[in-house]
Amino acid sequence: MTNRRDVLHCMGAGTLFTLSGGVFSAFDLAQAQNRDLGTPLFLQISDTHIGFNKEANPDVIGTLNAAIDAVNAMPRQPAFALHTGDVTHLSKASEFDTAAQLLSRLKVRELHLVPGEHDVTDGPGAEFFARFGKPSGNKGYYSFDANGVHFIALVNVMNFKPNGLGALGADQMAWLKDDLSGRSASEPVVVFAHMPLWTIYEPWGWGTGEGEEIASLLRRFGHGAQRPYPPGRAKGGGAYPVSHRPFDRLSATRRRHRAGTWPVAGAAGPTAGHAGRHHGGGKQEAPPFPHRQHARPRMIAMHSKLFSFALLAISATGPHAVQAQDVSVSIKNFDYSPMALDIRSGTTVVWKNLDGEPHTIASTDGTFRSPALDQNDSYSFTFNRPGVFKYICSIHPKMKATITVK
């Protein structure tokens, strides 16, 4: 039997980063308790998912409070904290209110945030930006300097590619190029975003469409040769908190999920309870953190896409022709069923979420978009013109379906 104390232990608290001689070191916050690990630079927390209440962690508020208590008890406080997204679970105003109240307990002087896909389920992210958009002028991406380090906040959860990968978009890419131009290659750089900035596992959308272009901009800030993971780790998500690309000198850190545990990319999940002790959803134990076999980086790219789900088989049957005026689509096991519909103009389609995780219905051309649907919530839309309408779940963009209106 897993109790609340065990769950909180599984979840961890955060990652503490120190800087010495221009070189970053990362430590699990548990290692920082009653120890002086050097001058703390910043703390990363992520995926607080305020509003989540399912089996994986029925007490996310208790989890976040435990993390905040651990930060506040540190012998020396970091200068600021970075929250790398999914502050809330359903983008509700009440969830953001609770999150803001809890995060205000942190003793750190500053808190910098980027949105996760769970924070912008309405599309424009009105509730997120109303509370946290001021530093970026409500764009979400911005940069700042602290203690000789250049920090870059990027948003890659509001412009998904057709294959489900995150994207920055043309304006943000142009801004990133301009922000990095003229900077010395010896300057320490930290880039933080919610989705991985290069492809970790494409079938789940764990990546960013412009990943290669982003890597080319950042590569000159790397320092030292990074030893690649054993086979399967770098792309699979494995048990290591830090992932390295074998062909360049960039380092990516990945925080544990606050609301639940996560499996190896491509494996079944999510898991609950004690599974968090081994990070990866398998039987192996995680190596010590930090993983000392890697050279320490001068440039870090941070993300938090850690909570993942099973990739289910897709039916090979053809479109499901329906002539009724009211048509139901169920959302179950991270799939729309049926995935393809032929309907007549004037038909109302009703979607119902049967999963324990929230989903949305978002057309790729902007014709319709639901709010985040929790378990047993429904959304309806009446199709009054012919056409082919493709839609995805904006929270889990690997979920795709099509409606053809005649």
Secondary structure, DSSP 8 states (H G I E B T S, - for coil): ---HHHHHHHH---EEEEEETTEEEEEEGGGGTT---S-EEEEEE----BT--STT-S-HHHHHHHHHHHHHTSSS--SEEEE-S--BSS--HHHHHHHHHHHTT--SSEEEE---GGG-TTSS-HHHHHHH-GGGTTSS-EEEEETTEEEEE---SSS--TTS-B---HHHHHHHHHHHTT--TTS-EEEE-SS-SS-SBGGGTBSBTTHHHHHHHHGGG--S-----STTHHHH--S-SEEE-TTSS-EEEE---SSSB---TTS---B-GGGGGGSSSSS-----SS-TTS---SEEEEE----------------EE--SSEEEEEEETTEEESSEEEE-TTEEEEEEE-SSS-B--EETTSS-B---B-TT-EEEEEE-S-EEEEEE-SSSTT-EEEEEE-
